[in-house]
Amino acid sequence: MRHSPTRPAGARILAVGDYRPAKVLTNDDLASMVDTSDEWIQSRVGVRTRHIAADDETVIDMAVAAGGKALAASGLEADDIDLVIVATWTARETLPSAAPTVASRLGIAAPGAFDLNAACAGFCYALSTAADAVRGGSARNVLVIASEKMSAWVDWTDRSTCVIFGDGAGAVVVGPSDNEGDIGPVVWGSEGAMASVITLTDERKLTQDGQAVYRWTMGMGEVARQACERAGIKTTDLDAVVAHQANLRIIDAIVRRLEVPHAIVATDVIETGNTSAASVPLALARLVEQGELPSGATTLLIAFGGGLSWAAQVVTAP
């Protein structure tokens, strides 16, 4: 029987974890598969390489790897986790959901566990849900994982999409804090009337109207400003910006609109590609692990994509 958590003032990210599959697919590799080139890809989306999961490597496998790494880094034991949330849309099975299996494989006994699908915004949705659970007393500590196997859903004959995406998983452990602002209020929303610009074909392959998506993402600068306002800060107070790694042009455009010339900007997309919901925690983990993001840094997380949906919050770096 789990004991009832108390209600802390706030919630915070205790630790991060990541997993990138061993296989690396370069732009030159893609040029041998479709009509493209390294120059064409880099000039349009900024991606140089992406990681591709093995045929027998699943969303659950990657989630376990990233989640286990985050749990170890947090200093907590498996029994300290009350809730496991897996953000994904690429799991092959919708029943059973991934989260209970991930929890079991990590030795977490009888936690609350569920999957969350908000496409590319899934991690930020899940992070806010986890923070609310901790602040509300529903959980002491929450393991949040975003895991995506995009390669299973990409049409490898379509150069407009196959050059963008990669596979991977990122995770954080969320726990209690005395500071209300360590995970700030979320700004989230959706625009379902535009849902068809990112969808699946009848053959279950990802397709998108790239120009329509690009134009829509230009409104994310205002979402970022709203997240800062709700956190009680100005954009100039930001130490770092970790945006959904959609492509480098979109990231650059959003950052220019924010006017944060001195902030650290995550560009994990260059080496990892667009990993949908996994992109924000993967990029965050890389900054932390490489020592580029100091503990306590005021960091904006913002994600957007299929749905169309978005979410943003200001957090304190672990």
N, C-alpha and C positions, 0 to 999 in steps of 0.2 A: 504494500500500500504506500503510495507516494504521499509525503506530507504536504500540506497546503502552503504555497508560497506566500510571502508577505507582499505588501504593496510598496515598492520603492518609489522614490521621486521620479526616477527616469530609467532609461535603458541605454546600454552602450554596446558597441562592438568590442568584444574581448580579444578576438583573434581571427585570422584569415587562413584560408587554405586554397590550393589550386591544383588542377590536374590538366596536363596537356598531353595528348596521345603521342607515342614515340614517332610515328610516321610524319614526316614533314613534306608537304607538297609545295614546290616552288613555282614561280611564274613560268619558268622555262619548261617545267614538267607539264603545266597546263597547255603551253604552246604546242606541245606534241599531241595534245588531245583535241583541241578546238582551235578555231581561227582567232588567235590572239597573240600577244607578245608581252614581255616584261614591261616594256615602255608603255604600251597601251593600258595595261592594268594599273601600273603605278600612277599614271597621269590621271586616271579616272576615279580610282578608289583608294589608292595609297597602300595597297596590300603587296607585300613581297613574298610572304610565305604563309601557310596555314597548316594546322595540325589535323590529321585525319585518323579517326578511330579505326582499329582493325575490324574486319567483318564480324568477328565474334565478340567484340567489345560493345557493351550496352550503355545506355544512359545510366542505369543503376550502377554498373561497374565504375564508371567515371565519378558518379556522385559519391560512392563509398570512398574512393581514393581522395577526393577533395575534402569531403566531410571528416574523414579520419585525420587528415593533416590539420584541419582547423581545430578539431577537438584536442589533439595532442598539444598544439600551440597554446591553447587556452589554459592548460594546466588543470582542467576539470576531468572528472571521471565520467564514464558513460552513464552511471546512475544519477549524475547531476543534471542530465538533460531531460526535460519534461515534454518537449514538443519538437518535432522534426517536420520541416516544410521543404518540399522539393519543387522548385519552379522549373517547369519544362513543358514543351509542347511536342517534343520529338520522340517521346517514349513510344515504342511500337504497341505496347499493351496499355489500354485504358483501365483494365480491370485484371488483376489488382493494381492499385496505384503504386507508384515507385516508393513513396516515403516509408511505409511500414517495412518493406523488404530492406531498404537502406538502413533503417534503424536497427533491425534485427542483425544484419551483417556487421554493424558497428558495435554490437553488444549492448545496445540501449533497450532496456526491458520495458515493454508496455507504455511507451510514450504516446501522447497525442501525435498523430501523423497524417499528413495529407499532401496531395499535389496541388499546385496552383498554376493555372495557365493564363498568363497575360502577355504571351508572346515575348517580344524583346524587353518589355517593361516588367517582366515577371519577378526578377530579383528585387527591384525596388518596392513592388507591391508586397512581396513576401517579407522583406525587411521591416516595413511599416507594420504589418500584421504581427510579426514577432515582437516588435517593440511594444505594441499595444498589449500583447499578452503578458509581457513582463510587468509593465506599468500597472496593468489591471489586476495582477495577482493570479492570473490563470496559469502561469509558468514561471519557474525560477530562471531557467536558462533554455534557450532555444537554438537549435542547429538549423541554419538556413542554407540550403544548397541550390544552386542553379546548374543544371546539367543538360547539355544539348548535343545530339548527334545529327548535325545539319547535313552531313554527307549522305545520309540515308534518304533525304528528302530533296536533294538537289538534282536537277537535270544536267548531267555532265556533258550534254551536247549544246547547252544554252550558255553562250559565253557572257551574256549579260548578268547571269546570276552565279554560275559555278565559280567564277573568279573571286567572289566576295567572301564566301562562307567557309567556316572551319568548325572543328569539334573541340569540346572541352568542358570542364566543370570548375566552378568556383564556390567557395563556402565561407560563411562567417558563423561565429558563435556569438549570440546576443545574450547579455546578462544584465543584472540590475546596476543602477548608478544613482549616486546622490545628486547628480546634476541633470536637471530636466532637459537640457539642450544637447546631450551627447548623441541622441538621435532625434533630430528636429521633426516638426510636423510635416507630414507628407502633402505634396500638391499632386493630385492625380486626376485623370479624366479620360474621356474617350470620344471618338468621333465615328460612330458606327456607320454613318452615311457614306464614309469613304473606305469601309472595310474591304471592298473588293480590289483595292489597289495592291494588296498583299494577300495572296490566297494560294490554295492548292488546285492543281488541274485535276481532271477526272482520273488521271494516271497517278495521282497523289504525289505530284512534284511541285515544288515551290515556284511561284511566278509572281512578279511584281512589276508595276509601272514605275520605273526608276525615277523619271522626271517628276511625276506627281508626288512620290514619296519625298523627294528632295525639297520640293517647294513647301510641302507640309511641315517638314522638320524645321524650317526657318522660323516657325513660331515657338520653338522650344526655348529660345532665349528668354522670352517673356515668362515661360513656366519656371525657368531657373531663377529669374528675379523674384517671382512670387515665393519660391521656396526659401530664398534668403530673407525676404520680408517676414515670413512666418517664423523663421528662426531668430528674428530680431537682429539681423546683421545686414550690412551692405555688401554688394558684390565685391567691392574693393577689400573687404575683410577676408575674402577667401584665400586660403593657402594652396588649395588644389581643386581641380575640376576633373572628375571621373565621369565622362559621358558614355552612353552606349556606343560601343565601337562599331558603328554602322559602316562608315567609311571615313577616310581622313578628311575629305573635303567638307563633309557635314560637321565633323568635330571642329575643324578650323573656323567654319562659318559661325557656329554657335559661340565659340570662345571670343571671336571678334566682336560679336554683339554684346557680350557681357563686359567687355573692357576690363579684363583682369590680366594686364601685361606681366605681372610678377608671379602669377599663380603657376604651380606645377600642373601640367596638362597631360593626362594619360593618353598614350598613343600605342597601346598594345595591339591595335588593329594591324599595324605594319607587319608584325611577326606572327600574329595568331588569327587574323581575319575576323570576320563578324561571326560571333558565336551565339547570337540571339540573347536569351536571358542570362547566359553565362558570362557575357562580355564585361559587365560592370564589376562583378566580384573577381574575375580573372585579372582585369586591369588594376583593380585596387590591390590585389595580392601581389602582383608584380612590383608595384611601387613600394609596398611595405617591405617585401623580401629583399629588394635591391637597395634598401636604405635611402630611397629618394624621398619618401614621405615620412617625416618625423612623427613620432607619437604625439598626439594632441593637436595635430594640424586640423584646421577647420576646412572641411572637404565637402564639396557639392557632388552628390550622386544624382544623375539624371538619365533616364532611359525612355525609349519610345519605339514604337513599331506596330506590328500587326494588331489589328483590331478596329480602327487604329486606336492605340492607347498610349498613355504616358504616365510617368510618376517621377517625382524628384524630392529629395530631402537633403538637408545639411547635417553632416555627422562629424563627430570627433574621431580622428584616425586612431586606431589601436596602438 
